Amino acid sequence: MLAEAVLNTCDITYAKPEQHVHQSLLRDWGSRSYKYILVKLTGIPHIRDFNSFRVMRGSVARATASVCGHETYFDVALSLV
């Protein structure tokens, strides 16, 4: 991922898992449902692609962290920065 980000001068690079991310089908279903609701509420269709497997430029991470609280969905904040 790091090589891809550097080669393409990307600020953020996400990996797309090939298998279920969680050990529980219920947790996978809950994650997909939560993202579905967020897409409907925010109108940001890319939320479905967000996951914790990412690499990002330090300045972007710091700017996003400065507007996040403990109740903030980090990837939604990333889409606003």
Backbone as XML, in Angstrom:
<?xml version="1.0"?>
<chain id="A" units="angstrom">
  <residue number="1" name="MET">
    <atom name="N" x="0.827" y="-1.187" z="0.000"/>
    <atom name="CA" x="0.000" y="0.000" z="0.000"/>
    <atom name="C" x="0.872" y="1.253" z="0.000"/>
  </residue>
  <residue number="2" name="LEU">
    <atom name="N" x="1.931" y="1.204" z="0.787"/>
    <atom name="CA" x="2.817" y="2.363" z="0.865"/>
    <atom name="C" x="3.444" y="2.655" z="-0.491"/>
  </residue>
  <residue number="3" name="ALA">
    <atom name="N" x="3.912" y="1.620" z="-1.174"/>
    <atom name="CA" x="4.503" y="1.814" z="-2.500"/>
    <atom name="C" x="3.480" y="2.425" z="-3.463"/>
  </residue>
  <residue number="4" name="GLU">
    <atom name="N" x="2.251" y="1.953" z="-3.424"/>
    <atom name="CA" x="1.180" y="2.480" z="-4.275"/>
    <atom name="C" x="0.921" y="3.958" z="-3.972"/>
  </residue>
  <residue number="5" name="ALA">
    <atom name="N" x="0.862" y="4.295" z="-2.696"/>
    <atom name="CA" x="0.624" y="5.686" z="-2.296"/>
    <atom name="C" x="1.756" y="6.595" z="-2.752"/>
  </residue>
  <residue number="6" name="VAL">
    <atom name="N" x="2.989" y="6.149" z="-2.587"/>
    <atom name="CA" x="4.144" y="6.968" z="-2.975"/>
    <atom name="C" x="4.226" y="7.098" z="-4.493"/>
  </residue>
  <residue number="7" name="LEU">
    <atom name="N" x="4.070" y="5.987" z="-5.203"/>
    <atom name="CA" x="4.150" y="6.015" z="-6.672"/>
    <atom name="C" x="3.110" y="6.938" z="-7.294"/>
  </residue>
  <residue number="8" name="ASN">
    <atom name="N" x="1.921" y="6.949" z="-6.734"/>
    <atom name="CA" x="0.818" y="7.744" z="-7.296"/>
    <atom name="C" x="0.588" y="9.049" z="-6.559"/>
  </residue>
  <residue number="9" name="THR">
    <atom name="N" x="1.491" y="9.401" z="-5.653"/>
    <atom name="CA" x="1.390" y="10.610" z="-4.819"/>
    <atom name="C" x="-0.021" y="10.795" z="-4.256"/>
  </residue>
  <residue number="10" name="CYS">
    <atom name="N" x="-0.520" y="9.728" z="-3.641"/>
    <atom name="CA" x="-1.859" y="9.741" z="-3.039"/>
    <atom name="C" x="-1.779" y="10.229" z="-1.599"/>
  </residue>
  <residue number="11" name="ASP">
    <atom name="N" x="-2.766" y="11.011" z="-1.190"/>
    <atom name="CA" x="-2.851" y="11.425" z="0.211"/>
    <atom name="C" x="-3.364" y="10.282" z="1.085"/>
  </residue>
  <residue number="12" name="ILE">
    <atom name="N" x="-4.296" y="9.502" z="0.539"/>
    <atom name="CA" x="-4.881" y="8.372" z="1.274"/>
    <atom name="C" x="-5.002" y="7.192" z="0.322"/>
  </residue>
  <residue number="13" name="THR">
    <atom name="N" x="-4.605" y="6.019" z="0.784"/>
    <atom name="CA" x="-4.757" y="4.793" z="-0.008"/>
    <atom name="C" x="-5.425" y="3.748" z="0.871"/>
  </residue>
  <residue number="14" name="TYR">
    <atom name="N" x="-6.521" y="3.199" z="0.364"/>
    <atom name="CA" x="-7.249" y="2.150" z="1.078"/>
    <atom name="C" x="-6.970" y="0.797" z="0.438"/>
  </residue>
  <residue number="15" name="ALA">
    <atom name="N" x="-6.926" y="-0.232" z="1.256"/>
    <atom name="CA" x="-6.873" y="-1.605" z="0.763"/>
    <atom name="C" x="-8.289" y="-2.152" z="0.783"/>
  </residue>
  <residue number="16" name="LYS">
    <atom name="N" x="-8.588" y="-3.032" z="-0.151"/>
    <atom name="CA" x="-9.907" y="-3.652" z="-0.173"/>
    <atom name="C" x="-9.750" y="-5.121" z="0.221"/>
  </residue>
  <residue number="17" name="PRO">
    <atom name="N" x="-10.298" y="-5.501" z="1.378"/>
    <atom name="CA" x="-10.171" y="-6.890" z="1.831"/>
    <atom name="C" x="-10.840" y="-7.862" z="0.856"/>
  </residue>
  <residue number="18" name="GLU">
    <atom name="N" x="-10.224" y="-9.008" z="0.670"/>
    <atom name="CA" x="-10.784" y="-10.030" z="-0.208"/>
    <atom name="C" x="-11.718" y="-10.975" z="0.542"/>
  </residue>
  <residue number="19" name="GLN">
    <atom name="N" x="-11.651" y="-10.974" z="1.870"/>
    <atom name="CA" x="-12.473" y="-11.845" z="2.693"/>
    <atom name="C" x="-13.207" y="-10.994" z="3.727"/>
  </residue>
  <residue number="20" name="HIS">
    <atom name="N" x="-14.037" y="-11.642" z="4.527"/>
    <atom name="CA" x="-14.691" y="-10.948" z="5.630"/>
    <atom name="C" x="-13.626" y="-10.372" z="6.552"/>
  </residue>
  <residue number="21" name="VAL">
    <atom name="N" x="-13.865" y="-9.179" z="7.046"/>
    <atom name="CA" x="-12.897" y="-8.510" z="7.903"/>
    <atom name="C" x="-12.999" y="-9.015" z="9.335"/>
  </residue>
  <residue number="22" name="HIS">
    <atom name="N" x="-14.215" y="-9.226" z="9.811"/>
    <atom name="CA" x="-14.439" y="-9.627" z="11.196"/>
    <atom name="C" x="-14.595" y="-11.144" z="11.304"/>
  </residue>
  <residue number="23" name="GLN">
    <atom name="N" x="-14.431" y="-11.658" z="12.486"/>
    <atom name="CA" x="-14.584" y="-13.089" z="12.727"/>
    <atom name="C" x="-16.049" y="-13.495" z="12.830"/>
  </residue>
  <residue number="24" name="SER">
    <atom name="N" x="-16.922" y="-12.514" z="12.935"/>
    <atom name="CA" x="-18.338" y="-12.782" z="13.149"/>
    <atom name="C" x="-19.167" y="-12.236" z="11.982"/>
  </residue>
  <residue number="25" name="LEU">
    <atom name="N" x="-20.063" y="-13.072" z="11.461"/>
    <atom name="CA" x="-20.960" y="-12.614" z="10.397"/>
    <atom name="C" x="-21.871" y="-11.494" z="10.893"/>
  </residue>
  <residue number="26" name="LEU">
    <atom name="N" x="-22.261" y="-11.568" z="12.168"/>
    <atom name="CA" x="-23.099" y="-10.522" z="12.749"/>
    <atom name="C" x="-22.357" y="-9.181" z="12.746"/>
  </residue>
  <residue number="27" name="ARG">
    <atom name="N" x="-21.085" y="-9.214" z="13.072"/>
    <atom name="CA" x="-20.285" y="-7.977" z="13.082"/>
    <atom name="C" x="-20.120" y="-7.434" z="11.663"/>
  </residue>
  <residue number="28" name="ASP">
    <atom name="N" x="-19.896" y="-8.300" z="10.670"/>
    <atom name="CA" x="-19.818" y="-7.860" z="9.276"/>
    <atom name="C" x="-21.136" y="-7.233" z="8.838"/>
  </residue>
  <residue number="29" name="TRP">
    <atom name="N" x="-22.250" y="-7.878" z="9.197"/>
    <atom name="CA" x="-23.566" y="-7.347" z="8.843"/>
    <atom name="C" x="-23.786" y="-5.997" z="9.512"/>
  </residue>
  <residue number="30" name="GLY">
    <atom name="N" x="-23.399" y="-5.876" z="10.787"/>
    <atom name="CA" x="-23.547" y="-4.612" z="11.505"/>
    <atom name="C" x="-22.724" y="-3.506" z="10.869"/>
  </residue>
  <residue number="31" name="SER">
    <atom name="N" x="-21.519" y="-3.806" z="10.451"/>
    <atom name="CA" x="-20.654" y="-2.829" z="9.803"/>
    <atom name="C" x="-21.252" y="-2.366" z="8.474"/>
  </residue>
  <residue number="32" name="ARG">
    <atom name="N" x="-21.719" y="-3.320" z="7.671"/>
    <atom name="CA" x="-22.342" y="-2.948" z="6.387"/>
    <atom name="C" x="-23.608" y="-2.123" z="6.610"/>
  </residue>
  <residue number="33" name="SER">
    <atom name="N" x="-24.401" y="-2.482" z="7.603"/>
    <atom name="CA" x="-25.636" y="-1.736" z="7.901"/>
    <atom name="C" x="-25.327" y="-0.319" z="8.354"/>
  </residue>
  <residue number="34" name="TYR">
    <atom name="N" x="-24.328" y="-0.178" z="9.207"/>
    <atom name="CA" x="-23.928" y="1.143" z="9.701"/>
    <atom name="C" x="-23.465" y="2.023" z="8.542"/>
  </residue>
  <residue number="35" name="LYS">
    <atom name="N" x="-22.665" y="1.459" z="7.643"/>
    <atom name="CA" x="-22.185" y="2.223" z="6.493"/>
    <atom name="C" x="-23.344" y="2.597" z="5.570"/>
  </residue>
  <residue number="36" name="TYR">
    <atom name="N" x="-24.307" y="1.702" z="5.397"/>
    <atom name="CA" x="-25.484" y="1.987" z="4.581"/>
    <atom name="C" x="-26.247" y="3.186" z="5.140"/>
  </residue>
  <residue number="37" name="ILE">
    <atom name="N" x="-26.446" y="3.187" z="6.454"/>
    <atom name="CA" x="-27.151" y="4.299" z="7.103"/>
    <atom name="C" x="-26.372" y="5.599" z="6.943"/>
  </residue>
  <residue number="38" name="LEU">
    <atom name="N" x="-25.050" y="5.535" z="7.117"/>
    <atom name="CA" x="-24.225" y="6.736" z="6.949"/>
    <atom name="C" x="-24.300" y="7.280" z="5.534"/>
  </residue>
  <residue number="39" name="VAL">
    <atom name="N" x="-24.307" y="6.412" z="4.530"/>
    <atom name="CA" x="-24.439" y="6.861" z="3.140"/>
    <atom name="C" x="-25.755" y="7.600" z="2.966"/>
  </residue>
  <residue number="40" name="LYS">
    <atom name="N" x="-26.828" y="7.054" z="3.517"/>
    <atom name="CA" x="-28.147" y="7.693" z="3.389"/>
    <atom name="C" x="-28.193" y="9.044" z="4.105"/>
  </residue>
  <residue number="41" name="LEU">
    <atom name="N" x="-27.559" y="9.130" z="5.276"/>
    <atom name="CA" x="-27.594" y="10.369" z="6.057"/>
    <atom name="C" x="-26.679" y="11.455" z="5.501"/>
  </residue>
  <residue number="42" name="THR">
    <atom name="N" x="-25.523" y="11.055" z="4.973"/>
    <atom name="CA" x="-24.532" y="12.042" z="4.536"/>
    <atom name="C" x="-24.537" y="12.297" z="3.041"/>
  </residue>
  <residue number="43" name="GLY">
    <atom name="N" x="-25.023" y="11.339" z="2.265"/>
    <atom name="CA" x="-24.977" y="11.467" z="0.818"/>
    <atom name="C" x="-23.587" y="11.221" z="0.239"/>
  </residue>
  <residue number="44" name="ILE">
    <atom name="N" x="-22.687" y="10.637" z="1.023"/>
    <atom name="CA" x="-21.320" y="10.344" z="0.570"/>
    <atom name="C" x="-21.261" y="8.863" z="0.200"/>
  </residue>
  <residue number="45" name="PRO">
    <atom name="N" x="-21.358" y="8.532" z="-1.105"/>
    <atom name="CA" x="-21.428" y="7.123" z="-1.501"/>
    <atom name="C" x="-20.147" y="6.330" z="-1.251"/>
  </residue>
  <residue number="46" name="HIS">
    <atom name="N" x="-19.022" y="6.995" z="-1.123"/>
    <atom name="CA" x="-17.745" y="6.299" z="-0.949"/>
    <atom name="C" x="-17.579" y="5.695" z="0.441"/>
  </residue>
  <residue number="47" name="ILE">
    <atom name="N" x="-18.499" y="5.983" z="1.348"/>
    <atom name="CA" x="-18.405" y="5.438" z="2.710"/>
    <atom name="C" x="-18.359" y="3.915" z="2.670"/>
  </residue>
  <residue number="48" name="ARG">
    <atom name="N" x="-19.027" y="3.309" z="1.707"/>
    <atom name="CA" x="-19.031" y="1.843" z="1.598"/>
    <atom name="C" x="-17.623" y="1.281" z="1.392"/>
  </residue>
  <residue number="49" name="ASP">
    <atom name="N" x="-16.735" y="2.090" z="0.809"/>
    <atom name="CA" x="-15.375" y="1.634" z="0.511"/>
    <atom name="C" x="-14.401" y="1.867" z="1.664"/>
  </residue>
  <residue number="50" name="PHE">
    <atom name="N" x="-14.810" y="2.621" z="2.668"/>
    <atom name="CA" x="-13.914" y="2.946" z="3.776"/>
    <atom name="C" x="-13.696" y="1.726" z="4.670"/>
  </residue>
  <residue number="51" name="ASN">
    <atom name="N" x="-12.476" y="1.579" z="5.140"/>
    <atom name="CA" x="-12.163" y="0.547" z="6.111"/>
    <atom name="C" x="-10.910" y="0.973" z="6.866"/>
  </residue>
  <residue number="52" name="SER">
    <atom name="N" x="-10.511" y="0.190" z="7.813"/>
    <atom name="CA" x="-9.362" y="0.550" z="8.648"/>
    <atom name="C" x="-8.024" y="0.219" z="8.010"/>
  </residue>
  <residue number="53" name="PHE">
    <atom name="N" x="-8.029" y="-0.415" z="6.855"/>
    <atom name="CA" x="-6.794" y="-0.766" z="6.173"/>
    <atom name="C" x="-6.420" y="0.367" z="5.223"/>
  </residue>
  <residue number="54" name="ARG">
    <atom name="N" x="-5.690" y="1.339" z="5.744"/>
    <atom name="CA" x="-5.353" y="2.520" z="4.953"/>
    <atom name="C" x="-3.983" y="3.039" z="5.350"/>
  </residue>
  <residue number="55" name="VAL">
    <atom name="N" x="-3.393" y="3.776" z="4.444"/>
    <atom name="CA" x="-2.166" y="4.510" z="4.719"/>
    <atom name="C" x="-2.442" y="5.939" z="4.252"/>
  </residue>
  <residue number="56" name="MET">
    <atom name="N" x="-1.970" y="6.913" z="5.034"/>
    <atom name="CA" x="-2.253" y="8.300" z="4.647"/>
    <atom name="C" x="-1.084" y="9.210" z="4.974"/>
  </residue>
  <residue number="57" name="ARG">
    <atom name="N" x="-1.055" y="10.314" z="4.248"/>
    <atom name="CA" x="-0.037" y="11.337" z="4.460"/>
    <atom name="C" x="-0.219" y="11.920" z="5.868"/>
  </residue>
  <residue number="58" name="GLY">
    <atom name="N" x="0.868" y="12.168" z="6.568"/>
    <atom name="CA" x="0.821" y="12.657" z="7.944"/>
    <atom name="C" x="0.040" y="13.949" z="8.102"/>
  </residue>
  <residue number="59" name="SER">
    <atom name="N" x="0.203" y="14.876" z="7.160"/>
    <atom name="CA" x="-0.505" y="16.162" z="7.272"/>
    <atom name="C" x="-2.018" y="15.967" z="7.191"/>
  </residue>
  <residue number="60" name="VAL">
    <atom name="N" x="-2.462" y="15.029" z="6.375"/>
    <atom name="CA" x="-3.894" y="14.737" z="6.255"/>
    <atom name="C" x="-4.400" y="14.101" z="7.546"/>
  </residue>
  <residue number="61" name="ALA">
    <atom name="N" x="-3.639" y="13.169" z="8.086"/>
    <atom name="CA" x="-4.030" y="12.511" z="9.336"/>
    <atom name="C" x="-4.130" y="13.516" z="10.475"/>
  </residue>
  <residue number="62" name="ARG">
    <atom name="N" x="-3.156" y="14.425" z="10.567"/>
    <atom name="CA" x="-3.181" y="15.432" z="11.643"/>
    <atom name="C" x="-4.350" y="16.397" z="11.480"/>
  </residue>
  <residue number="63" name="ALA">
    <atom name="N" x="-4.616" y="16.842" z="10.255"/>
    <atom name="CA" x="-5.739" y="17.758" z="10.016"/>
    <atom name="C" x="-7.063" y="17.093" z="10.365"/>
  </residue>
  <residue number="64" name="THR">
    <atom name="N" x="-7.211" y="15.834" z="9.999"/>
    <atom name="CA" x="-8.444" y="15.101" z="10.297"/>
    <atom name="C" x="-8.591" y="14.874" z="11.793"/>
  </residue>
  <residue number="65" name="ALA">
    <atom name="N" x="-7.514" y="14.485" z="12.429"/>
    <atom name="CA" x="-7.561" y="14.232" z="13.878"/>
    <atom name="C" x="-7.924" y="15.495" z="14.648"/>
  </residue>
  <residue number="66" name="SER">
    <atom name="N" x="-7.557" y="16.663" z="14.116"/>
    <atom name="CA" x="-7.845" y="17.910" z="14.819"/>
    <atom name="C" x="-9.332" y="18.252" z="14.822"/>
  </residue>
  <residue number="67" name="VAL">
    <atom name="N" x="-10.108" y="17.672" z="13.901"/>
    <atom name="CA" x="-11.548" y="17.950" z="13.862"/>
    <atom name="C" x="-12.375" y="16.772" z="14.358"/>
  </residue>
  <residue number="68" name="CYS">
    <atom name="N" x="-11.716" y="15.711" z="14.807"/>
    <atom name="CA" x="-12.409" y="14.509" z="15.273"/>
    <atom name="C" x="-12.545" y="14.500" z="16.787"/>
  </residue>
  <residue number="69" name="GLY">
    <atom name="N" x="-13.617" y="13.931" z="17.232"/>
    <atom name="CA" x="-13.811" y="13.622" z="18.639"/>
    <atom name="C" x="-13.984" y="12.124" z="18.770"/>
  </residue>
  <residue number="70" name="HIS">
    <atom name="N" x="-14.219" y="11.649" z="19.972"/>
    <atom name="CA" x="-14.368" y="10.209" z="20.163"/>
    <atom name="C" x="-15.639" y="9.659" z="19.516"/>
  </residue>
  <residue number="71" name="GLU">
    <atom name="N" x="-16.608" y="10.530" z="19.224"/>
    <atom name="CA" x="-17.853" y="10.077" z="18.606"/>
    <atom name="C" x="-17.847" y="10.235" z="17.084"/>
  </residue>
  <residue number="72" name="THR">
    <atom name="N" x="-16.751" y="10.714" z="16.507"/>
    <atom name="CA" x="-16.661" y="10.972" z="15.078"/>
    <atom name="C" x="-16.217" y="9.732" z="14.322"/>
  </residue>
  <residue number="73" name="TYR">
    <atom name="N" x="-16.881" y="9.455" z="13.214"/>
    <atom name="CA" x="-16.455" y="8.386" z="12.319"/>
    <atom name="C" x="-15.296" y="8.942" z="11.497"/>
  </residue>
  <residue number="74" name="PHE">
    <atom name="N" x="-14.102" y="8.433" z="11.747"/>
    <atom name="CA" x="-12.872" y="9.010" z="11.196"/>
    <atom name="C" x="-12.921" y="9.142" z="9.671"/>
  </residue>
  <residue number="75" name="ASP">
    <atom name="N" x="-13.434" y="8.149" z="8.967"/>
    <atom name="CA" x="-13.450" y="8.193" z="7.509"/>
    <atom name="C" x="-14.412" y="9.247" z="6.961"/>
  </residue>
  <residue number="76" name="VAL">
    <atom name="N" x="-15.488" y="9.528" z="7.669"/>
    <atom name="CA" x="-16.375" y="10.613" z="7.263"/>
    <atom name="C" x="-15.644" y="11.948" z="7.444"/>
  </residue>
  <residue number="77" name="ALA">
    <atom name="N" x="-14.931" y="12.093" z="8.543"/>
    <atom name="CA" x="-14.146" y="13.307" z="8.748"/>
    <atom name="C" x="-13.091" y="13.464" z="7.657"/>
  </residue>
  <residue number="78" name="LEU">
    <atom name="N" x="-12.492" y="12.361" z="7.219"/>
    <atom name="CA" x="-11.513" y="12.421" z="6.133"/>
    <atom name="C" x="-12.140" y="12.969" z="4.859"/>
  </residue>
  <residue number="79" name="SER">
    <atom name="N" x="-13.375" y="12.612" z="4.603"/>
    <atom name="CA" x="-14.022" y="13.080" z="3.371"/>
    <atom name="C" x="-14.377" y="14.562" z="3.460"/>
  </residue>
  <residue number="80" name="LEU">
    <atom name="N" x="-14.348" y="15.138" z="4.654"/>
    <atom name="CA" x="-14.678" y="16.555" z="4.813"/>
    <atom name="C" x="-13.451" y="17.457" z="4.822"/>
  </residue>
  <residue number="81" name="VAL">
    <atom name="N" x="-12.271" y="16.883" z="5.067"/>
    <atom name="CA" x="-11.040" y="17.681" z="5.163"/>
    <atom name="C" x="-10.534" y="18.022" z="3.796"/>
  </residue>
</chain>
